Amino acid sequence: NLANWLDLGLYQKMAGDFEGAVLSWEYVSKVAPTDYIALGNLGDMYAYYIKDKTIAESYYKSAIKNGPTQAYLYIQLAGVYKDVFKDLSKANAIINEGLK
């Protein structure tokens, strides 16, 4: 049940088991390659907890590719561009992409 794996990742993240959360969400993304939720969660994890902005951006872009109508993904990636990358032009560009 993929929903349980997604939830497990959230519980692991809340408990500070970032490695476990990553493994759970990577499992979801492997068995359900079109899932966007796990990829978005991984983007958040890498941006704000593991502190690897390149990998975070890659996961968010994959999530957006899989769920192009999910407005929250564009908003979250814009936040990463603003807060982590310190790049307002990228933040504005992804918001404009989402509006299209």
C-alpha positions as CSV (number, residue, x, y, z in Angstrom):
1,N,0.0,0.0,0.0
2,L,1.8,3.1,-1.3
3,A,-0.2,5.4,1.0
4,N,1.3,3.6,4.0
5,W,4.8,4.0,2.6
6,L,4.2,7.7,2.1
7,D,2.9,7.9,5.7
8,L,5.9,5.9,7.0
9,G,8.2,8.4,5.4
10,L,6.4,11.3,7.2
11,Y,6.6,9.5,10.5
12,Q,10.3,8.8,10.0
13,K,10.9,12.5,9.1
14,M,9.1,13.6,12.2
15,A,11.2,11.2,14.3
16,G,14.4,12.6,12.8
17,D,15.1,9.5,10.8
18,F,15.8,11.4,7.5
19,E,17.6,8.4,6.0
20,G,14.6,6.2,6.6
21,A,12.2,8.8,5.2
22,V,14.3,9.0,2.0
23,L,14.4,5.3,1.6
24,S,10.6,5.0,2.1
25,W,9.9,7.8,-0.5
26,E,12.4,6.5,-2.9
27,Y,10.7,3.1,-2.7
28,V,7.4,4.7,-3.6
29,S,9.0,6.5,-6.5
30,K,10.4,3.3,-7.8
31,V,7.3,1.2,-7.6
32,A,5.0,4.1,-8.8
33,P,7.2,6.1,-11.1
34,T,4.4,8.5,-12.0
35,D,3.8,9.4,-8.3
36,Y,4.4,13.1,-7.5
37,I,3.9,13.1,-3.8
38,A,7.0,11.1,-2.8
39,L,9.1,13.2,-5.2
40,G,7.8,16.4,-3.7
41,N,8.5,15.0,-0.2
42,L,12.0,14.1,-1.3
43,G,12.5,17.6,-2.7
44,D,11.5,19.1,0.6
45,M,13.7,16.7,2.6
46,Y,16.8,17.5,0.5
47,A,16.2,21.3,0.4
48,Y,15.5,21.9,4.1
49,Y,16.9,18.9,6.1
50,I,19.7,17.2,4.1
51,K,20.7,20.6,2.6
52,D,21.5,19.5,-1.0
53,K,19.8,22.0,-3.2
54,T,20.8,20.4,-6.5
55,I,19.1,17.1,-5.6
56,A,16.1,19.0,-4.1
57,E,15.6,20.9,-7.3
58,S,15.8,17.7,-9.3
59,Y,13.2,15.9,-7.2
60,Y,10.8,18.9,-7.4
61,K,11.2,19.2,-11.1
62,S,10.4,15.4,-11.4
63,A,7.4,15.9,-9.2
64,I,6.1,18.8,-11.3
65,K,6.6,16.7,-14.5
66,N,4.5,13.9,-12.9
67,G,1.9,16.2,-11.5
68,P,1.8,19.4,-13.6
69,T,-1.6,20.5,-12.3
70,Q,-0.5,20.3,-8.6
71,A,-0.1,24.0,-7.8
72,Y,1.5,23.3,-4.4
73,L,4.6,21.8,-6.1
74,Y,5.3,25.0,-7.9
75,I,4.8,27.0,-4.8
76,Q,7.1,24.8,-2.8
77,L,9.8,24.9,-5.4
78,A,9.4,28.7,-5.5
79,G,10.0,28.7,-1.8
80,V,13.1,26.6,-2.2
81,Y,14.4,29.0,-4.9
82,K,13.7,32.0,-2.6
83,D,14.9,30.5,0.8
84,V,17.6,28.1,-0.2
85,F,18.9,29.3,-3.5
86,K,18.3,33.0,-2.7
87,D,17.2,33.4,-6.3
88,L,14.0,35.4,-6.7
89,S,14.2,35.3,-10.5
90,K,14.0,31.5,-10.4
91,A,11.2,31.7,-7.9
92,N,9.2,34.0,-10.1
93,A,9.9,31.9,-13.2
94,I,8.6,28.7,-11.6
95,I,5.5,30.5,-10.3
96,N,4.9,31.8,-13.9
97,E,5.4,28.3,-15.2
98,G,2.8,27.0,-12.8
99,L,0.3,29.7,-13.8
100,K,0.6,28.5,-17.4
